[in-house]
């Protein structure tokens, strides 16, 4: 299964947002990949549980990414990507 979502983190998938997303992806029962979407086409996917892989995408605020994996995992990870993960929790 695949889902597309826009990056809400104000700094894109860098440092803190990438670490939080990688940790959540690593906790999933099945592997999840993520790819940056450019002009409607998903690029090469990387392991979503790899912080360096996530940062290598160069995905910025407002850009679209495509997550691939188990439906339950995607529900959780899409919800994370739709948040500004750069803000400290309340």
N, C-alpha and C positions, 0 to 999 in steps of 0.2 A: 504494500500500500504506500502511496505517496501523498504528501500534503505540501502545499506552498503557503508561505507566510512571510510577512514583512518584518524586518528587524526593527524593534521598538527601542532598543537600548540606544541612548543618545550618543554613545561612542562606537556603536556597531559591535561586532563580535571581537572585542579586544579584552585582554586581562580579566577583570572581574566577571563580565558577562560570559566569556568563553569558559572560564573555570567553573562557573555555576552550571552552565549547560552541559559541559563535559562530565561533571559529577553526576548530574541527573541521567545522562545517557548511559553512563557506566553502570548505574544501578538497575537498568532495565534487564529483563530476562533474555531478550533477543537483541542482536546488534542493530544499530541505527546509523544511517549515513546521512550526510547533508551536503548539498551542492549549491553554489551561488547561481542564480538565474540571471542571465543577461539577454536582453532582447527576446524574452520569452522562452529561451532555451537553457536547460540546466547544464552546468558544466560538469567537470569531473568531480565525483563525490569523494568525501573524506569521512573517516570514522568520526562520528559525532562525540565519542567518548575521549577523543584526543584534543586537548586544549591547543596544542601547536597546530593540529590539523584545522581546527576551527579558525584560529587566527590567520592561517595561511590563505583562507578564502578571501580575506580582505573585504568582508561584507560590512557595509556601512549602514548607518541609520536610514531607514526607509527603503532599503534594497530588499529584494525578494530572494528567499532561499527555498530549496525543496528538501524536505525530510523524507526518508524512505525507511520503512521498517514495520514492525507490528503495530496494529491499530491502537492498542492501549498505550503503548509507549509514545506514539505520535501525539495522542491527546494531551499527555503531560508535557511533552517537549514543545509542542506548538503553544501551549499556554505560557510557558516560560519565555519563548521568543517574543511573544506579544506583550511582554512586560518590559519596562525599562530596568534591566538587571544591573545597571550601573548605580542605581540609587540604593542607599543603605536601607535594610528592612526597617519597618516601623516598630 
